[in-house]
Amino acid sequence: MWYNLIMEKRYCGSGFVFALFAIVPTFFASSVHASSILSPSGLQNQCNAAGNQVTISWNPVSAANFYLLRVNDTSDDSSTAAQWNWYNPGTTDINNDNVPQATYTTPVIPGHPYTWWVHSYVSSSSSASDPSFGNFICNAPPPAPPVAPAGLSYQCNAAGNQVTMNWNPVSGVDFYILRLNDSSNDSSSSAQWNWYVPGTTDLMADHVLQTTYSAPVIAGKNYIWWVQSYVSAIASSSAATFGGFTCTAQSSNPTTINVKDYGAKGDGITDDAPAIQLAVDHAGSGSTVYIPAGTYMLGTSAGTISHYDYAQQTGIWIKASHITLKGDGSSTILKLMPHKKMEIIGIAADYITIDGIVADGNGSQRDQSTGYPNGDVVAGLVTSESYRQHNTFQNCEVRNGLETGIGFWQNSYDLVQNCYIHDNGTSIAGGSGIDMSGGVNNKAIKNRIIGNTYGIIASFGDDGNEIRNNVVQNSMRTGIGLGGGNPIGGDKNFIVDGNTISGSGWAAIGMSYVLGASITNNTVTNNSADGIQVYDYDAVTGTHPTDWSTNLDIENNVCSNNMFGMRMIAGSTDGPKNITIKHNTCQNNGTGLADQIIVYPTAQVNSDWKTANTLSYGNTTTPACLIRGCAAPPQGCTYVGAGACVNGVVSCGTLSCNLVTAPTSTTPLPPPPSPPMPPVAPVPPTAPIVPITSPVSLGVTGSVSANNTSSIQDAQTELAQLLTLLLQLLQQAAAKGLMSQSQINAILSSLH
């Protein structure tokens, strides 16, 4: 037998020495004779997520008692050959002579190259195999990008020619990148592209060390600004956070301006848009534009207001901040003239108040044959341009629009209160009563929202929006819809409290991709779908998400006479998480007790949800039996003994069917579904078929429990379909004389 003398560098006392390690057969691949012991094969390595640990493995060798393992960080070798002068004590190098298993886990340095090799060792012959080699590099995950700045605000000076922009500091960043854009001179509708015009008040500041910045502006111009955090160590910037403003010269004596002093008639005939716009343009900061009782027709556009996607024409364009547009309540009506494609009020400023005004979209006199942005459909009747803040809509009525009633997209701290918003949107164009999508800390309080396509919508990146004490009735689709526009999870921290929702064509309260919501003290009744629903689904791709809704608190709600009281819908392997369902009262929803609350097996809710709510249907009240029962029986069949509730389990009972031969007829029965039945020898005429008149029990029994509802429901539905098909085939066979009574009885008996 050939042997090699193995010398390795070892640390001994105060220095390194070369020591005899072992005398083993053909220890290295360069030995003059290969060992007869099998070398390990199937070498693999798996790094952890942090890149600082590796698990190496190989296929076991049956004859080996243990393995000799070497792991070498080649970046610190004193020789290019990994076998010589490779081991450095105090590093991540590994020199293990007795590895009992075919796997080994050890720390490593992220980004360093490693070579490793392993030998099989047989004790009885003191023999080791040739080595098998592997290589790996474990990489650390890329550093997270910096956090985007939040809390954007601004302050204009009294002259309106200078602005100070502010934002909250971000921990760990080195500086900020700031952009300021006078959008009136853009060559593109997107502020991010082709926006900078040298020699104007457009600004690019790449190294801002503070969280405040002052710059000159032009009074009355609309500006968009955005700021990013920057970390030098990773050469990375955050996503941009956007804001907008218009600075105006402040009036030393705030005044009230009457639109009739500027030529408005309010007679329901004259195009009053130019006169009202003239009054608005003359209003300084702090002024009130008063619109007396009357019907003011709007037919001339005051200009174009920019939203998140399309530019829109608007009848009244408010460009100066701190202005109130005041009417006499239901007697002051702003109404679009026939066939007009424009908004009624467009806000391109901050701290605007719309108070005591009716906005009438005159939908019956406009083209509603198509959807937004075609036909006469615009984004909304009363809207605010993106990145505005602190605008208030109160004591108003918004009606008869082909589009959304009040829309403020990507705004902050806006408020809609005490408004009557009704009959807006169409089945083609969509539209809602209120759309507060993409905003932060907006509120809808004490409004009546009736007969719109959607009631209230909040989606596409909302944070902290509140919907309180509203009455939402007869929405064509969802009453209150949260999330759904940002599947990676940008809609969060909702408060939906004290609302009454009824008559919705879809769910009363629907949530999708919501990362945090408090749904409390709401009353949801007589809706065509669910009272409260969590449903994470991407209709475009037809898939469920990887990031499900989470952190939902659903408490103290009343659900009655809906298709289902509540449903927490999930996928087959995953679903929404961390949901609390407590102290709710659900009654008379669906067709039975099981329809009051439905939780799919993979939805993660509080473990006591079955007993923490009050559920009832008819005269049956229990917090224990909450699981949906059995599938609908086939035609001609019934469940015997169904509905019993024992220890929280709903019994399906026994399926019993009456199978009666069809009466004699000269009209042939329709053929059975494909595939056709195999041919059966005809029964001689002397053996008439005896009609089957007694019930035939098919012996289908079972129960449904909390952890297998979905799979059993699916199985029951499929079984019911199969039984229906079987009964149809047997009836046809009996009618055509293809099967005898004994043959049919044998088939039915086999189902027991």
Order of alpha helices (4+ residues) and beta strands (2+ residues): beta-beta-beta-beta-beta-beta-beta-beta-beta-beta-beta-beta-beta-beta-beta-beta-beta-beta-beta-beta-alpha-beta-beta-beta-beta-beta-beta-beta-beta-beta-beta-beta-beta-beta-beta-beta-beta-beta-beta-beta-beta-beta-beta-beta-beta-beta-beta-beta-beta-beta-beta-beta-beta-beta-beta-beta-beta-beta-beta-beta-beta-beta-beta-alpha-alpha
